[in-house]
């Protein structure tokens, strides 16, 4: 299976290279077609796991990601048509806070439903390999949210992205590539602040992002009850999931993120299953609130998070905003093997004491209301514009952009200077000396306040799978050179061009 996959990739690369030469295109596109990193085969171990779970190598995939748990899940379609969990990857670094991305430079990693097509795959990323999340989608744009080139990439550094280590992104990239070979036009990327359980919803019940989180939980619930990719639409500045034509309608509903919602229905089998799940979740949520479940701390000033398996490998490592259920401590995990190379430039999450902590609160993070129960989420790929193949691809990719969002330097704090005390007079010196003599034996020493102990870092759950393979053409894990975070380079073409000739 491994050799067949490699042969298929090489044949596709040769076919595309031939078509480029005949079309008179530049040599950059040929180099993309023969990129060794992007054409690494799926490891035999993962292929064997697919066989055990009744999956085909080229069947569709779906990705779910959770900030608080610092985990990325790869789901793959089985021969029954439903999706099953293939593998969970620990996230090495994500930045910002729990909550959606609002503006360019806010360091926020996006949350919501996004669609990843072949043109968003970047084989020439400055961070080994990457794919663009597609932020902003139609919902984000309707709210005026800004940002560009928000990636899932290698390395372990983030300014609004999700960093997975080189070895892990190599495996994730290969799974996406194979799904495109199998005919999947785009795979869905679902990004959440945390697993949308009653416990987590109760812990964060006072967070101003809760209306948005309840809305995307609708799509989370659709996937949970169906194990099928939810269809995603937008209208009235909200997500709509699994919308279908109403019985009396003559055509399919047309959605516009900023316009009024058209008439639509949600199939009753899906709607009833979602209602039952939400009723159970709400009953559990109410019990947790009634018994006084503690509310999670807000505005901690910590920049992002890191899975504890990586935090355990770094001096003074911290999981930051990431946490998990009971499990191994950082000390225990320090003896285990990390699933990927951790570069020497890693900057673990630390409290941010700059005076910009309140600046992000100027604009409301949430400007939406909770949707009706019978709606569902997931972003669809945009319709193709007229024009040539490469011109369409260029418009889709937005050539000339970087891998990460820019950051805005925080304003400098101005220190206040207290006036110097006046020199004491001779009389005051004499009075002080007499007072000291009279009361020397009776005065009690002042007791300094005991400094508060620093909060212990929270811990995140470790993925239940074995470490990902080191990216190479073989299956063995090697201790390769570390990838230091560097300025991203501009991709001159896309994954789509490399395999366009064999679609």
MINU-485434 format. One record per residue (C-alpha): residue number from 1; chain; x, y, z. Coordinates in steps of 0.5 Angstrom, whole numbers, plus 500, padded with zeros to 3 digits. Layout:
residues N
+-----+--------+-----+-----+-----+
| num | chaine |  px |  py |  pz |
+-----+--------+-----+-----+-----+
| NUM |      A |   X |   Y |   Z |
...
+-----+--------+-----+-----+-----+
//
This chain:
residues 503
+-----+--------+-----+-----+-----+
| num | chaine |  px |  py |  pz |
+-----+--------+-----+-----+-----+
|   1 |      A | 500 | 500 | 500 |
|   2 |      A | 506 | 505 | 502 |
|   3 |      A | 509 | 504 | 495 |
|   4 |      A | 503 | 504 | 491 |
|   5 |      A | 501 | 511 | 495 |
|   6 |      A | 508 | 514 | 493 |
|   7 |      A | 508 | 511 | 486 |
|   8 |      A | 501 | 515 | 485 |
|   9 |      A | 504 | 521 | 488 |
|  10 |      A | 510 | 521 | 483 |
|  11 |      A | 506 | 519 | 477 |
|  12 |      A | 501 | 525 | 479 |
|  13 |      A | 507 | 530 | 479 |
|  14 |      A | 510 | 528 | 473 |
|  15 |      A | 504 | 529 | 469 |
|  16 |      A | 503 | 536 | 472 |
|  17 |      A | 510 | 537 | 470 |
|  18 |      A | 509 | 535 | 463 |
|  19 |      A | 502 | 539 | 463 |
|  20 |      A | 506 | 546 | 465 |
|  21 |      A | 512 | 545 | 460 |
|  22 |      A | 507 | 544 | 455 |
|  23 |      A | 503 | 550 | 457 |
|  24 |      A | 509 | 555 | 458 |
|  25 |      A | 509 | 556 | 465 |
|  26 |      A | 515 | 558 | 469 |
|  27 |      A | 519 | 553 | 473 |
|  28 |      A | 516 | 555 | 480 |
|  29 |      A | 510 | 551 | 478 |
|  30 |      A | 515 | 545 | 476 |
|  31 |      A | 518 | 545 | 483 |
|  32 |      A | 512 | 545 | 487 |
|  33 |      A | 510 | 539 | 483 |
|  34 |      A | 516 | 535 | 485 |
|  35 |      A | 516 | 538 | 493 |
|  36 |      A | 519 | 532 | 497 |
|  37 |      A | 516 | 534 | 503 |
|  38 |      A | 509 | 535 | 500 |
|  39 |      A | 509 | 528 | 497 |
|  40 |      A | 511 | 524 | 503 |
|  41 |      A | 507 | 517 | 503 |
|  42 |      A | 502 | 516 | 509 |
|  43 |      A | 506 | 511 | 514 |
|  44 |      A | 504 | 504 | 514 |
|  45 |      A | 502 | 504 | 521 |
|  46 |      A | 497 | 509 | 520 |
|  47 |      A | 495 | 505 | 514 |
|  48 |      A | 494 | 499 | 518 |
|  49 |      A | 490 | 503 | 523 |
|  50 |      A | 485 | 505 | 517 |
|  51 |      A | 484 | 498 | 515 |
|  52 |      A | 482 | 496 | 522 |
|  53 |      A | 477 | 502 | 522 |
|  54 |      A | 474 | 500 | 516 |
|  55 |      A | 477 | 506 | 512 |
|  56 |      A | 480 | 507 | 505 |
|  57 |      A | 487 | 511 | 504 |
|  58 |      A | 483 | 516 | 500 |
|  59 |      A | 477 | 517 | 503 |
|  60 |      A | 474 | 524 | 506 |
|  61 |      A | 477 | 527 | 512 |
|  62 |      A | 474 | 532 | 517 |
|  63 |      A | 478 | 536 | 522 |
|  64 |      A | 476 | 538 | 529 |
|  65 |      A | 481 | 542 | 534 |
|  66 |      A | 480 | 544 | 541 |
|  67 |      A | 484 | 550 | 544 |
|  68 |      A | 483 | 549 | 551 |
|  69 |      A | 485 | 541 | 550 |
|  70 |      A | 490 | 543 | 545 |
|  71 |      A | 488 | 537 | 541 |
|  72 |      A | 487 | 536 | 533 |
|  73 |      A | 483 | 530 | 531 |
|  74 |      A | 483 | 527 | 524 |
|  75 |      A | 476 | 524 | 523 |
|  76 |      A | 476 | 519 | 516 |
|  77 |      A | 470 | 517 | 513 |
|  78 |      A | 469 | 509 | 513 |
|  79 |      A | 466 | 505 | 508 |
|  80 |      A | 459 | 506 | 512 |
|  81 |      A | 459 | 513 | 510 |
|  82 |      A | 460 | 516 | 517 |
|  83 |      A | 466 | 519 | 520 |
|  84 |      A | 470 | 515 | 525 |
|  85 |      A | 476 | 518 | 529 |
|  86 |      A | 483 | 516 | 526 |
|  87 |      A | 488 | 520 | 530 |
|  88 |      A | 489 | 525 | 535 |
|  89 |      A | 495 | 530 | 535 |
|  90 |      A | 497 | 534 | 541 |
|  91 |      A | 498 | 542 | 539 |
|  92 |      A | 505 | 544 | 540 |
|  93 |      A | 503 | 552 | 541 |
|  94 |      A | 497 | 556 | 539 |
|  95 |      A | 496 | 564 | 541 |
|  96 |      A | 491 | 569 | 544 |
|  97 |      A | 485 | 567 | 548 |
|  98 |      A | 479 | 563 | 548 |
|  99 |      A | 474 | 566 | 543 |
| 100 |      A | 474 | 568 | 536 |
| 101 |      A | 479 | 572 | 532 |
| 102 |      A | 476 | 579 | 531 |
| 103 |      A | 481 | 583 | 527 |
| 104 |      A | 488 | 583 | 524 |
| 105 |      A | 494 | 583 | 529 |
| 106 |      A | 490 | 581 | 535 |
| 107 |      A | 494 | 574 | 536 |
| 108 |      A | 487 | 570 | 536 |
| 109 |      A | 487 | 563 | 533 |
| 110 |      A | 480 | 563 | 529 |
| 111 |      A | 474 | 559 | 531 |
| 112 |      A | 468 | 556 | 527 |
| 113 |      A | 467 | 552 | 521 |
| 114 |      A | 472 | 553 | 515 |
| 115 |      A | 473 | 549 | 508 |
| 116 |      A | 480 | 547 | 506 |
| 117 |      A | 481 | 546 | 498 |
| 118 |      A | 487 | 544 | 495 |
| 119 |      A | 489 | 551 | 493 |
| 120 |      A | 490 | 552 | 501 |
| 121 |      A | 495 | 547 | 502 |
| 122 |      A | 502 | 550 | 502 |
| 123 |      A | 508 | 546 | 500 |
| 124 |      A | 513 | 551 | 501 |
| 125 |      A | 511 | 554 | 508 |
| 126 |      A | 516 | 557 | 512 |
| 127 |      A | 514 | 553 | 517 |
| 128 |      A | 515 | 546 | 514 |
| 129 |      A | 508 | 545 | 511 |
| 130 |      A | 502 | 548 | 512 |
| 131 |      A | 494 | 549 | 510 |
| 132 |      A | 490 | 556 | 510 |
| 133 |      A | 484 | 555 | 515 |
| 134 |      A | 480 | 560 | 510 |
| 135 |      A | 479 | 565 | 515 |
| 136 |      A | 475 | 570 | 514 |
| 137 |      A | 469 | 566 | 512 |
| 138 |      A | 462 | 569 | 510 |
| 139 |      A | 460 | 569 | 517 |
| 140 |      A | 467 | 573 | 519 |
| 141 |      A | 466 | 578 | 513 |
| 142 |      A | 459 | 579 | 515 |
| 143 |      A | 461 | 582 | 522 |
| 144 |      A | 467 | 586 | 519 |
| 145 |      A | 472 | 581 | 522 |
| 146 |      A | 479 | 582 | 519 |
| 147 |      A | 485 | 577 | 518 |
| 148 |      A | 489 | 573 | 513 |
| 149 |      A | 493 | 567 | 512 |
| 150 |      A | 491 | 564 | 519 |
| 151 |      A | 495 | 557 | 518 |
| 152 |      A | 495 | 550 | 521 |
| 153 |      A | 503 | 549 | 520 |
| 154 |      A | 509 | 546 | 523 |
| 155 |      A | 514 | 548 | 528 |
| 156 |      A | 512 | 550 | 535 |
| 157 |      A | 511 | 558 | 534 |
| 158 |      A | 504 | 562 | 533 |
| 159 |      A | 502 | 569 | 532 |
| 160 |      A | 494 | 567 | 531 |
| 161 |      A | 496 | 560 | 528 |
| 162 |      A | 496 | 553 | 530 |
| 163 |      A | 503 | 550 | 531 |
| 164 |      A | 503 | 542 | 530 |
| 165 |      A | 511 | 540 | 530 |
| 166 |      A | 514 | 538 | 523 |
| 167 |      A | 513 | 531 | 524 |
| 168 |      A | 505 | 532 | 525 |
| 169 |      A | 504 | 537 | 520 |
| 170 |      A | 507 | 532 | 515 |
| 171 |      A | 502 | 526 | 517 |
| 172 |      A | 496 | 531 | 517 |
| 173 |      A | 498 | 534 | 510 |
| 174 |      A | 499 | 527 | 507 |
| 175 |      A | 492 | 525 | 510 |
| 176 |      A | 489 | 531 | 506 |
| 177 |      A | 493 | 530 | 500 |
| 178 |      A | 490 | 523 | 499 |
| 179 |      A | 483 | 525 | 501 |
| 180 |      A | 484 | 530 | 495 |
| 181 |      A | 487 | 524 | 490 |
| 182 |      A | 480 | 520 | 492 |
| 183 |      A | 476 | 526 | 490 |
| 184 |      A | 474 | 530 | 496 |
| 185 |      A | 473 | 537 | 493 |
| 186 |      A | 475 | 540 | 500 |
| 187 |      A | 475 | 538 | 507 |
| 188 |      A | 472 | 541 | 513 |
| 189 |      A | 476 | 544 | 519 |
| 190 |      A | 472 | 545 | 525 |
| 191 |      A | 475 | 550 | 531 |
| 192 |      A | 473 | 550 | 538 |
| 193 |      A | 475 | 554 | 544 |
| 194 |      A | 474 | 547 | 548 |
| 195 |      A | 470 | 541 | 547 |
| 196 |      A | 463 | 543 | 547 |
| 197 |      A | 461 | 539 | 554 |
| 198 |      A | 456 | 541 | 559 |
| 199 |      A | 461 | 541 | 564 |
| 200 |      A | 465 | 546 | 559 |
| 201 |      A | 459 | 550 | 558 |
| 202 |      A | 458 | 551 | 565 |
| 203 |      A | 465 | 553 | 567 |
| 204 |      A | 465 | 559 | 562 |
| 205 |      A | 458 | 561 | 562 |
| 206 |      A | 460 | 568 | 564 |
| 207 |      A | 464 | 569 | 558 |
| 208 |      A | 462 | 574 | 553 |
| 209 |      A | 463 | 569 | 547 |
| 210 |      A | 458 | 565 | 550 |
| 211 |      A | 453 | 567 | 545 |
| 212 |      A | 458 | 565 | 539 |
| 213 |      A | 460 | 559 | 542 |
| 214 |      A | 452 | 556 | 543 |
| 215 |      A | 451 | 558 | 536 |
| 216 |      A | 457 | 553 | 533 |
| 217 |      A | 455 | 548 | 539 |
| 218 |      A | 449 | 547 | 534 |
| 219 |      A | 454 | 544 | 529 |
| 220 |      A | 458 | 540 | 534 |
| 221 |      A | 452 | 537 | 536 |
| 222 |      A | 450 | 536 | 529 |
| 223 |      A | 456 | 532 | 527 |
| 224 |      A | 456 | 528 | 534 |
| 225 |      A | 449 | 525 | 533 |
| 226 |      A | 450 | 524 | 525 |
| 227 |      A | 457 | 523 | 525 |
| 228 |      A | 457 | 526 | 518 |
| 229 |      A | 460 | 532 | 515 |
| 230 |      A | 455 | 538 | 517 |
| 231 |      A | 453 | 542 | 511 |
| 232 |      A | 454 | 550 | 513 |
| 233 |      A | 451 | 556 | 511 |
| 234 |      A | 450 | 563 | 513 |
| 235 |      A | 445 | 568 | 514 |
| 236 |      A | 443 | 574 | 518 |
| 237 |      A | 450 | 574 | 521 |
| 238 |      A | 449 | 567 | 524 |
| 239 |      A | 451 | 560 | 522 |
| 240 |      A | 446 | 555 | 519 |
| 241 |      A | 447 | 547 | 519 |
| 242 |      A | 444 | 542 | 515 |
| 243 |      A | 439 | 547 | 511 |
| 244 |      A | 435 | 543 | 506 |
| 245 |      A | 429 | 546 | 501 |
| 246 |      A | 422 | 546 | 504 |
| 247 |      A | 417 | 542 | 502 |
| 248 |      A | 413 | 547 | 498 |
| 249 |      A | 419 | 550 | 495 |
| 250 |      A | 421 | 550 | 488 |
| 251 |      A | 428 | 551 | 488 |
| 252 |      A | 434 | 550 | 494 |
| 253 |      A | 435 | 556 | 499 |
| 254 |      A | 440 | 561 | 497 |
| 255 |      A | 444 | 564 | 503 |
| 256 |      A | 447 | 570 | 504 |
| 257 |      A | 451 | 572 | 511 |
| 258 |      A | 448 | 579 | 511 |
| 259 |      A | 441 | 578 | 508 |
| 260 |      A | 435 | 575 | 511 |
| 261 |      A | 435 | 567 | 512 |
| 262 |      A | 431 | 564 | 506 |
| 263 |      A | 425 | 559 | 507 |
| 264 |      A | 429 | 552 | 509 |
| 265 |      A | 428 | 546 | 513 |
| 266 |      A | 433 | 541 | 517 |
| 267 |      A | 431 | 534 | 516 |
| 268 |      A | 427 | 531 | 521 |
| 269 |      A | 431 | 525 | 523 |
| 270 |      A | 437 | 530 | 524 |
| 271 |      A | 433 | 535 | 528 |
| 272 |      A | 430 | 531 | 533 |
| 273 |      A | 437 | 527 | 534 |
| 274 |      A | 440 | 534 | 536 |
| 275 |      A | 434 | 536 | 540 |
| 276 |      A | 434 | 530 | 544 |
| 277 |      A | 442 | 531 | 545 |
| 278 |      A | 441 | 539 | 547 |
| 279 |      A | 436 | 537 | 552 |
| 280 |      A | 440 | 532 | 555 |
| 281 |      A | 446 | 537 | 555 |
| 282 |      A | 442 | 543 | 558 |
| 283 |      A | 439 | 539 | 564 |
| 284 |      A | 446 | 537 | 566 |
| 285 |      A | 448 | 544 | 565 |
| 286 |      A | 443 | 546 | 569 |
| 287 |      A | 445 | 541 | 575 |
| 288 |      A | 452 | 544 | 574 |
| 289 |      A | 450 | 551 | 575 |
| 290 |      A | 445 | 549 | 581 |
| 291 |      A | 451 | 546 | 585 |
| 292 |      A | 455 | 552 | 584 |
| 293 |      A | 460 | 549 | 579 |
| 294 |      A | 466 | 554 | 579 |
| 295 |      A | 467 | 559 | 573 |
| 296 |      A | 473 | 559 | 569 |
| 297 |      A | 478 | 565 | 570 |
| 298 |      A | 477 | 571 | 565 |
| 299 |      A | 482 | 576 | 562 |
| 300 |      A | 488 | 572 | 565 |
| 301 |      A | 493 | 575 | 560 |
| 302 |      A | 496 | 569 | 558 |
| 303 |      A | 498 | 568 | 551 |
| 304 |      A | 495 | 562 | 548 |
| 305 |      A | 496 | 555 | 550 |
| 306 |      A | 500 | 548 | 549 |
| 307 |      A | 499 | 541 | 550 |
| 308 |      A | 502 | 539 | 556 |
| 309 |      A | 506 | 533 | 553 |
| 310 |      A | 510 | 539 | 550 |
| 311 |      A | 510 | 543 | 556 |
| 312 |      A | 513 | 538 | 560 |
| 313 |      A | 519 | 538 | 555 |
| 314 |      A | 521 | 546 | 556 |
| 315 |      A | 524 | 549 | 562 |
| 316 |      A | 519 | 553 | 566 |
| 317 |      A | 514 | 550 | 561 |
| 318 |      A | 507 | 552 | 562 |
| 319 |      A | 500 | 550 | 558 |
| 320 |      A | 498 | 557 | 559 |
| 321 |      A | 490 | 557 | 557 |
| 322 |      A | 490 | 549 | 555 |
| 323 |      A | 488 | 544 | 560 |
| 324 |      A | 485 | 537 | 561 |
| 325 |      A | 482 | 532 | 565 |
| 326 |      A | 486 | 528 | 570 |
| 327 |      A | 492 | 525 | 567 |
| 328 |      A | 499 | 525 | 568 |
| 329 |      A | 503 | 531 | 571 |
| 330 |      A | 508 | 535 | 567 |
| 331 |      A | 514 | 531 | 571 |
| 332 |      A | 511 | 524 | 569 |
| 333 |      A | 511 | 526 | 562 |
| 334 |      A | 518 | 529 | 562 |
| 335 |      A | 520 | 522 | 561 |
| 336 |      A | 516 | 520 | 555 |
| 337 |      A | 517 | 522 | 548 |
| 338 |      A | 515 | 528 | 544 |
| 339 |      A | 511 | 527 | 538 |
| 340 |      A | 515 | 531 | 534 |
| 341 |      A | 521 | 535 | 534 |
| 342 |      A | 521 | 541 | 539 |
| 343 |      A | 525 | 547 | 536 |
| 344 |      A | 530 | 551 | 541 |
| 345 |      A | 526 | 557 | 539 |
| 346 |      A | 519 | 555 | 543 |
| 347 |      A | 516 | 561 | 547 |
| 348 |      A | 511 | 557 | 552 |
| 349 |      A | 505 | 561 | 554 |
| 350 |      A | 506 | 566 | 560 |
| 351 |      A | 502 | 572 | 563 |
| 352 |      A | 502 | 578 | 559 |
| 353 |      A | 503 | 584 | 563 |
| 354 |      A | 503 | 589 | 558 |
| 355 |      A | 498 | 595 | 558 |
| 356 |      A | 494 | 592 | 552 |
| 357 |      A | 490 | 587 | 556 |
| 358 |      A | 484 | 591 | 556 |
| 359 |      A | 485 | 594 | 549 |
| 360 |      A | 482 | 588 | 545 |
| 361 |      A | 475 | 589 | 549 |
| 362 |      A | 474 | 596 | 546 |
| 363 |      A | 470 | 592 | 540 |
| 364 |      A | 465 | 587 | 542 |
| 365 |      A | 467 | 580 | 541 |
| 366 |      A | 460 | 577 | 540 |
| 367 |      A | 455 | 581 | 535 |
| 368 |      A | 450 | 575 | 534 |
| 369 |      A | 445 | 572 | 538 |
| 370 |      A | 444 | 564 | 539 |
| 371 |      A | 440 | 561 | 533 |
| 372 |      A | 434 | 557 | 533 |
| 373 |      A | 435 | 549 | 535 |
| 374 |      A | 434 | 546 | 528 |
| 375 |      A | 440 | 549 | 524 |
| 376 |      A | 447 | 547 | 523 |
| 377 |      A | 454 | 549 | 521 |
| 378 |      A | 460 | 548 | 516 |
| 379 |      A | 463 | 553 | 511 |
| 380 |      A | 462 | 551 | 504 |
| 381 |      A | 468 | 552 | 499 |
| 382 |      A | 466 | 559 | 495 |
| 383 |      A | 464 | 558 | 488 |
| 384 |      A | 469 | 558 | 482 |
| 385 |      A | 469 | 565 | 478 |
| 386 |      A | 470 | 565 | 471 |
| 387 |      A | 477 | 565 | 468 |
| 388 |      A | 483 | 561 | 466 |
| 389 |      A | 485 | 555 | 471 |
| 390 |      A | 491 | 559 | 474 |
| 391 |      A | 488 | 566 | 474 |
| 392 |      A | 482 | 562 | 478 |
| 393 |      A | 487 | 559 | 483 |
| 394 |      A | 491 | 565 | 484 |
| 395 |      A | 485 | 569 | 486 |
| 396 |      A | 483 | 563 | 491 |
| 397 |      A | 490 | 563 | 494 |
| 398 |      A | 491 | 571 | 495 |
| 399 |      A | 499 | 570 | 492 |
| 400 |      A | 503 | 575 | 496 |
| 401 |      A | 501 | 574 | 503 |
| 402 |      A | 505 | 571 | 509 |
| 403 |      A | 504 | 565 | 514 |
| 404 |      A | 502 | 569 | 520 |
| 405 |      A | 498 | 575 | 522 |
| 406 |      A | 502 | 581 | 524 |
| 407 |      A | 502 | 584 | 531 |
| 408 |      A | 501 | 591 | 533 |
| 409 |      A | 506 | 593 | 538 |
| 410 |      A | 503 | 595 | 545 |
| 411 |      A | 503 | 602 | 548 |
| 412 |      A | 509 | 603 | 553 |
| 413 |      A | 507 | 604 | 560 |
| 414 |      A | 509 | 611 | 563 |
| 415 |      A | 512 | 610 | 570 |
| 416 |      A | 510 | 616 | 575 |
| 417 |      A | 516 | 619 | 579 |
| 418 |      A | 514 | 620 | 586 |
| 419 |      A | 517 | 627 | 589 |
| 420 |      A | 523 | 627 | 593 |
| 421 |      A | 522 | 628 | 600 |
| 422 |      A | 525 | 634 | 604 |
| 423 |      A | 531 | 634 | 608 |
| 424 |      A | 529 | 633 | 616 |
| 425 |      A | 531 | 639 | 620 |
| 426 |      A | 535 | 638 | 626 |
| 427 |      A | 529 | 639 | 631 |
| 428 |      A | 526 | 633 | 627 |
| 429 |      A | 532 | 629 | 628 |
| 430 |      A | 532 | 630 | 635 |
| 431 |      A | 525 | 628 | 636 |
| 432 |      A | 526 | 622 | 632 |
| 433 |      A | 532 | 619 | 636 |
| 434 |      A | 528 | 621 | 643 |
| 435 |      A | 522 | 617 | 640 |
| 436 |      A | 526 | 611 | 638 |
| 437 |      A | 530 | 611 | 645 |
| 438 |      A | 523 | 611 | 649 |
| 439 |      A | 520 | 606 | 645 |
| 440 |      A | 525 | 601 | 643 |
| 441 |      A | 524 | 595 | 647 |
| 442 |      A | 516 | 596 | 646 |
| 443 |      A | 516 | 596 | 639 |
| 444 |      A | 514 | 590 | 635 |
| 445 |      A | 517 | 588 | 628 |
| 446 |      A | 513 | 589 | 622 |
| 447 |      A | 511 | 583 | 619 |
| 448 |      A | 511 | 583 | 611 |
| 449 |      A | 506 | 580 | 608 |
| 450 |      A | 507 | 573 | 605 |
| 451 |      A | 507 | 573 | 597 |
| 452 |      A | 502 | 569 | 594 |
| 453 |      A | 504 | 563 | 591 |
| 454 |      A | 504 | 563 | 583 |
| 455 |      A | 498 | 559 | 580 |
| 456 |      A | 500 | 552 | 578 |
| 457 |      A | 500 | 551 | 570 |
| 458 |      A | 494 | 547 | 568 |
| 459 |      A | 495 | 540 | 565 |
| 460 |      A | 492 | 538 | 558 |
| 461 |      A | 490 | 531 | 556 |
| 462 |      A | 495 | 527 | 552 |
| 463 |      A | 493 | 524 | 545 |
| 464 |      A | 492 | 517 | 546 |
| 465 |      A | 496 | 515 | 540 |
| 466 |      A | 503 | 514 | 539 |
| 467 |      A | 508 | 519 | 536 |
| 468 |      A | 507 | 521 | 529 |
| 469 |      A | 513 | 519 | 524 |
| 470 |      A | 519 | 524 | 523 |
| 471 |      A | 518 | 527 | 516 |
| 472 |      A | 522 | 523 | 511 |
| 473 |      A | 521 | 518 | 505 |
| 474 |      A | 522 | 512 | 510 |
| 475 |      A | 517 | 510 | 516 |
| 476 |      A | 523 | 511 | 521 |
| 477 |      A | 523 | 516 | 526 |
| 478 |      A | 530 | 521 | 526 |
| 479 |      A | 532 | 526 | 530 |
| 480 |      A | 533 | 531 | 525 |
| 481 |      A | 535 | 538 | 525 |
| 482 |      A | 531 | 543 | 529 |
| 483 |      A | 526 | 548 | 525 |
| 484 |      A | 527 | 555 | 528 |
| 485 |      A | 521 | 560 | 527 |
| 486 |      A | 523 | 564 | 521 |
| 487 |      A | 519 | 570 | 517 |
| 488 |      A | 515 | 566 | 512 |
| 489 |      A | 516 | 566 | 505 |
| 490 |      A | 511 | 567 | 499 |
| 491 |      A | 508 | 561 | 496 |
| 492 |      A | 509 | 562 | 488 |
| 493 |      A | 503 | 557 | 487 |
| 494 |      A | 499 | 552 | 490 |
| 495 |      A | 497 | 544 | 491 |
| 496 |      A | 492 | 545 | 486 |
| 497 |      A | 496 | 546 | 481 |
| 498 |      A | 501 | 540 | 482 |
| 499 |      A | 495 | 535 | 481 |
| 500 |      A | 490 | 539 | 477 |
| 501 |      A | 492 | 535 | 471 |
| 502 |      A | 490 | 528 | 474 |
| 503 |      A | 483 | 531 | 477 |
+-----+--------+-----+-----+-----+
//
